[in-house]
Each structure stands twice: as structure tokens, then as C-alpha cells.
């Protein structure tokens, strides 16, 4: 279903994340090299902070997904600003 509908194949490294309507439950399907693994989690008393849906898909990087699964508001997390090195003369 994920391959046909979303265009992403879990067998090729894409983690497919499904959320419940109440946003308090999440299911993740991922290929571990030997078979499909389904991860399921429910937050008691609150819901996950989900990204916006763009073209029918929510996109997150690994750090954002990790924060989401920890029950954190990943939108408040920002990568540190690193200054570019100056060229030596």
C-alpha cells in the first residue's frame, strides 16, 4: 500500500509512519534487512506533535522522528548554527 499510494518502498529503506486520527498513536513499518518490523506506540494523556501534510505526505528527518516518538515537540528543536570557516589567505 505504501509503495503504490505514497511512492515509497519500505523494502528499500523508507520508514512508513501511520498516525491515528486522535494523534495519540503511531505505527511505523520498516524493513530491517530480514523482514518487515512494525513499531507501535501510544502516548497516555497527550498526543504526538505532527508535521504539516504536504501533497498527502508528512516528511520528517531522523532527529525529528526520534523527538516525536519521545513525546517531545520537535518543532521547538533547532539545529545549532555553525559558522562557515573563513578561507585562509
N, C-alpha and C positions, 0 to 999 in steps of 0.2 A: 504494500500500500504506500509506504513512504517513497519508494523508488518511482512508482507510477504517478502518484499525486504531487509529490514535492520535488521530484527530480534528484533526490539524494539517496544513495545506496548505503545502508548500514553495513553491508559486506565489504565496503571499501573505505572504512574509517569514519564515516559520518555517524555522530550520535544523534538519534532522533528522540526529541523530548515531547511528551504529550502532557498537557495540563488538564485538570478538571475545571468545570465551569465555575466552581466556587474559588478556584485558585489556591486551594489548600492542599492539593495532592498533585504529585508529579510521577510520571513513568518515563524511564529512559531506556531505549533499546540500543545496544551497541554490540558490535562483533568483537570478540576477544581473541580471535585467531583460531579458535577451535569450535566456536558455536556462538549463538546469539545469547546475550545476557540481558535480563530485564531488571532494572533497579526501580524500586517503588518507595516513595516517601510521602508522609502526611505530616503537616505541621499542626500541632494542637493549639487552639486558641488564636491563631492568626493565619495569614496566607502568604504565599510567596510573592515577591515583587517582580512582576514580569515585564520584559521589554515590549515596546510597541510592535504591532503586527504590520509588516510592510510587504505588500504583494502576497499576502497569505502566509508569510513565514516570519518567525521571530528569530533573529540572529544574535548569538552571544559568543564571546570568546571563552577559553577555558577558565580564566580567572573569574569572569562574571558568573559562569555556571557554578563554579565552586562556592562563591559567595551566596548565590541564590539557594543552593542546596543546604548551606549552613543556616538559612533563615535570615540572612542579612539583606539590607537594602543596598544592592550592588550599584545603584545609581549614585550613591554618595561616595563611592570609592573611585579614586582617580590615580592614575599612574604618576609617579614623581616626574617633574620636569628636569630633564638632563640637558645641560648646556652643551652645545656643539663645541668640540675643541677648535682652538684657533690655529690656523696654518702657521708653521714655523717659517721664518724668513731666511 
